[in-house]
Every structure is written in C-alpha cells, then in structure tokens.
C-alpha cells in the first residue's frame, strides 16, 4: 500500500491503495464513487469510462499508479441535480438512455469528445461512442443528445 495523490472531480485526493489496484475498484469500493460501472472487466465495453486528463479511459483495467498526479473526472463530476451538465440535460431531453447502465461511460466519453472538439459532426460523435456498448439500442438518441449538447454549449 502507498499513498497515491490525484485530483478527483476537481478535488485533490490522497488514497492509501495498492498501486496495482484498478482505479474502478478504488473509486467504487474505497471512495464511494459509483457512477462508473463494472461491465466486462477487460476495458472493452465502456461502462467504466472516466476522464483522465480530458481523455475517456477505461478504469477497470487502469492501475492506480497510472493516475498519480492526474485529473480524474467521473460522471459525478460533470454536473449536479441543481446544475446539470449540458450533456446530462440533452440526454434527458432526447430520452437517450433506458436502463442507464452504460450512460455514465457514454456521458464521460461524450464530455471528453466535446472538450477536444466542441463542434463534432455526427460521424465524429458515432466514432467517439463506438467503444461504448449499449444493449438497449439507444445509440441514435445518444448521438442526437451529444449533438444537441454541443449546439447548446456553442450558443452559451
């Protein structure tokens, strides 16, 4: 065990953890941050996506040592019930999720895309979300929601 320091949703944090323990396990089990979900455990489904230094990354296969001194953002860090992120508002407006299991990973992936590219095309959104699996078949609504959020963010 060792003390690992990073920024979580904007706050400096120090956690005593095995450097080889996976970030998802520490987020959910030690820190009570449960928005990122365990899906496949192999970094293939996107349910566990978090943003690390503005890039969507899988947290189920990311050792703690790799986030030392970095910025980590989970879906809890995007917005609040009182002040939702434009993506969260757009997902609600477009009814872009059903069961919700994949939603946090997709929101994080979309937020990372919009930080890099504030005006993506539909093809760019589809490409960015390609690594996120949704078994409910809501991808078309999710793409519309991301484009809606991008438009809203550009207008503000």
Buried (B, 14 or more C-beta within 10 A) or exposed (E): EEEBEBBBBEEEEEBEBBEEBBBBBBBBEEBEBEBBBBBBBEBEBBBBBBBBEEEBBBBBBBBBBBBEEBBBBBBBBBBEEEEBBBBBBBBEBBEBBBEEBBBBBBBBBBBBBBEEEEEBEEEBBBEBBEBBBBEEEBBEBBBBBBBBBBEBBEEE
